[in-house]
């Protein structure tokens, strides 16, 4: 065995020992992004706003639909071969086309806003996780993406669906010592409260976290 080969083996052994020592000394935390997203106060307030916006939108949709129906009903009272029918039919068609265009534009706009809001909230979760990890001196934070299986009804899912859920369990066990969910949620809520507009109502207290 040549001296060069011996040196290479020694370097490899040194790297393995160093890696093993780091793995033993590394401080790790766990965060469930889906749980944090659901329980952070900003998400709850946003859901409340979206519910109000949805109700207002449903009211407007109903009003616009009714207008189209009224124009159609008024047209149908006329004789099809009369000039008045042609005029009423034109009004009905114009209103129907406007309603269809408005619906598509509104839907696309809302979807775009929701995607941007989700991305913004996720970025905030990542930033808060980073801050908490640095405060606690952690080296690594793992995303807990285990599917909820406590209340699953096996009779309502297929074998393939169950297999996918089981394979999705990226973490099998995590002690309370490494669970950062509460700390991350607290950091997010504190920053959200500090950036709320002056005079705005204080957020309602969050309900107990569900297991």
C-alpha positions as CSV (number, residue, x, y, z in Angstrom):
1,X,0.0,0.0,0.0
2,X,1.5,3.3,-1.1
3,X,1.9,6.3,1.2
4,X,-0.5,8.3,-0.9
5,X,-3.2,5.7,-0.5
6,X,-2.6,5.5,3.2
7,X,-3.0,9.3,3.4
8,X,-6.2,9.2,1.5
9,X,-7.7,6.5,3.8
10,X,-6.6,8.5,6.8
11,X,-8.4,11.6,5.4
12,X,-11.6,9.6,4.8
13,X,-11.6,8.2,8.3
14,X,-11.0,11.7,9.7
15,X,-14.0,13.0,7.7
16,X,-16.2,10.1,8.9
17,X,-15.3,10.7,12.5
18,X,-15.8,14.4,12.2
19,X,-19.3,13.9,10.6
20,X,-20.3,11.4,13.3
21,X,-19.2,13.8,16.1
22,X,-21.2,16.6,14.5
23,X,-24.3,14.4,14.2
24,X,-24.0,13.5,17.9
25,X,-23.6,17.2,19.0
26,X,-26.0,18.8,16.6
27,X,-29.0,20.4,18.2
28,X,-32.2,19.7,16.3
29,X,-35.7,21.2,16.4
30,X,-39.0,20.2,14.8
31,X,-41.8,22.4,13.4
32,X,-45.1,21.4,11.8
33,X,-45.7,24.2,9.1
34,X,-49.3,23.1,8.6
35,X,-50.1,23.3,12.3
36,X,-48.4,26.7,12.7
37,X,-50.1,28.0,9.6
38,X,-53.5,27.0,11.0
39,X,-53.0,28.3,14.5
40,X,-51.2,31.6,14.0
41,X,-53.4,34.6,14.6
42,X,-52.8,36.2,11.3
43,X,-54.2,33.2,9.5
44,X,-57.3,33.2,11.7
45,X,-57.9,36.9,11.1
46,X,-57.3,36.4,7.4
47,X,-59.8,33.6,7.3
48,X,-62.4,35.8,9.1
49,X,-61.8,38.5,6.5
50,X,-62.1,36.0,3.6
51,X,-65.4,34.7,5.0
52,X,-66.8,38.3,5.1
53,X,-65.5,38.9,1.5
54,X,-67.0,35.6,0.4
55,X,-70.4,36.6,1.7
56,X,-70.2,40.0,0.1
57,X,-69.2,38.3,-3.2
58,X,-72.0,35.8,-3.0
59,X,-74.4,38.6,-2.6
60,X,-73.1,40.4,-5.6
61,X,-73.1,37.2,-7.7
62,X,-76.8,36.7,-6.7
63,X,-77.6,40.2,-7.7
64,X,-75.9,40.0,-11.1
65,X,-77.5,36.6,-11.8
66,X,-80.9,37.9,-10.9
67,X,-80.4,40.9,-13.3
68,X,-79.6,38.4,-16.2
69,X,-82.7,36.3,-15.3
70,X,-84.9,39.4,-15.2
71,X,-83.7,40.5,-18.6
72,X,-84.3,37.0,-20.0
73,X,-87.8,36.8,-18.5
74,X,-88.6,40.3,-19.9
75,X,-87.4,39.2,-23.4
76,X,-89.4,36.0,-23.3
77,X,-92.6,38.0,-22.8
78,X,-92.2,39.5,-26.2
79,X,-92.9,37.9,-29.6
80,X,-89.8,36.5,-31.1
81,X,-90.4,38.2,-34.5
82,X,-90.9,41.7,-33.0
83,X,-88.4,44.5,-33.0
84,X,-88.8,44.8,-29.2
85,X,-87.8,41.2,-28.8
86,X,-84.5,41.8,-30.7
87,X,-83.7,44.8,-28.6
88,X,-84.5,42.9,-25.4
89,X,-82.5,39.9,-26.5
90,X,-79.5,42.2,-27.2
91,X,-79.7,43.6,-23.7
92,X,-80.0,40.1,-22.2
93,X,-77.0,38.8,-24.2
94,X,-74.8,41.8,-23.3
95,X,-75.6,41.4,-19.6
96,X,-75.0,37.6,-19.7
97,X,-71.6,38.1,-21.4
98,X,-70.6,40.8,-18.9
99,X,-71.6,38.6,-16.0
100,X,-69.6,35.7,-17.4
101,X,-66.5,37.9,-18.0
102,X,-66.8,39.5,-14.6
103,X,-67.0,36.0,-12.9
104,X,-63.9,34.7,-14.6
105,X,-61.9,37.9,-13.9
106,X,-63.0,37.9,-10.2
107,X,-62.2,34.2,-9.8
108,X,-58.7,34.6,-11.3
109,X,-58.1,37.7,-9.1
110,X,-59.1,36.0,-5.9
111,X,-57.0,32.9,-6.7
112,X,-54.0,35.1,-7.3
113,X,-54.5,36.9,-4.0
114,X,-54.9,33.7,-2.1
115,X,-51.7,32.2,-3.5
116,X,-49.8,35.3,-2.7
117,X,-51.2,35.4,0.8
118,X,-50.3,31.7,1.4
119,X,-46.7,32.3,0.1
120,X,-46.3,35.4,2.3
121,X,-47.5,33.5,5.4
122,X,-45.2,30.6,4.7
123,X,-42.3,33.0,4.3
124,X,-43.1,34.4,7.7
125,X,-43.2,31.0,9.2
126,X,-39.7,30.2,7.8
127,X,-38.4,33.6,9.1
128,X,-39.9,33.0,12.6
129,X,-38.5,29.5,12.7
130,X,-35.1,30.8,11.8
131,X,-35.3,33.4,14.7
132,X,-36.4,30.8,17.2
133,X,-33.7,28.3,16.1
134,X,-31.0,30.9,16.4
135,X,-32.2,32.0,19.9
136,X,-32.1,28.4,21.1
137,X,-28.8,27.7,19.4
138,X,-30.1,25.0,17.1
139,X,-28.2,23.6,14.2
140,X,-31.1,22.1,12.2
141,X,-34.9,22.4,12.1
142,X,-36.9,19.6,10.5
143,X,-40.3,20.2,8.9
144,X,-42.8,17.8,10.4
145,X,-45.2,16.9,7.6
146,X,-46.9,13.8,9.1
147,X,-50.5,13.4,7.9
148,X,-53.1,13.4,10.6
149,X,-54.2,9.8,11.1
150,X,-55.8,9.8,14.6
151,X,-59.3,10.0,13.3
152,X,-58.9,8.3,10.0
153,X,-61.6,5.9,8.8
154,X,-59.8,3.0,7.1
155,X,-63.0,1.9,5.5
156,X,-63.2,5.1,3.5
157,X,-59.7,5.1,1.9
158,X,-58.0,2.8,-0.5
159,X,-54.9,0.8,0.1
160,X,-52.9,3.2,-2.2
161,X,-54.1,6.2,-0.2
162,X,-53.2,4.6,3.1
163,X,-49.8,3.6,1.8
164,X,-49.2,7.2,0.7
165,X,-50.1,8.5,4.1
166,X,-47.8,6.1,5.9
167,X,-45.0,6.8,3.5
168,X,-45.6,10.5,4.2
169,X,-44.6,10.1,7.9
170,X,-41.2,11.8,7.7
171,X,-41.0,11.9,11.5
172,X,-41.9,8.9,13.6
173,X,-41.2,10.4,17.0
174,X,-40.2,13.8,18.4
175,X,-40.1,14.7,22.1
176,X,-41.5,17.9,23.5
177,X,-37.9,19.2,23.9
178,X,-37.5,19.6,20.2
179,X,-41.1,20.7,19.4
180,X,-40.8,24.4,18.3
181,X,-44.5,24.9,17.3
182,X,-45.6,26.9,20.3
183,X,-42.5,29.1,20.2
184,X,-42.8,29.8,16.5
185,X,-46.5,30.6,16.8
186,X,-45.8,32.9,19.8
187,X,-43.1,34.7,17.8
188,X,-45.4,35.1,14.8
189,X,-48.3,36.4,16.9
190,X,-46.0,38.9,18.7
191,X,-44.7,40.3,15.5
192,X,-48.2,40.4,13.9
193,X,-49.6,42.3,16.9
194,X,-46.7,44.8,16.9
195,X,-47.3,45.6,13.2
196,X,-51.1,45.9,13.4
197,X,-52.4,49.3,12.4
198,X,-52.8,51.8,15.3
199,X,-56.3,51.7,16.8
200,X,-57.1,48.3,15.3
201,X,-58.9,45.8,17.4
202,X,-56.7,43.4,19.3
203,X,-56.8,39.9,17.9
204,X,-59.0,37.4,19.8
205,X,-57.0,35.0,22.0
206,X,-56.1,31.8,20.2
207,X,-58.0,28.7,21.3
208,X,-56.1,25.8,22.8
209,X,-54.0,23.8,20.3
210,X,-55.7,20.7,19.2
211,X,-53.7,17.5,19.2
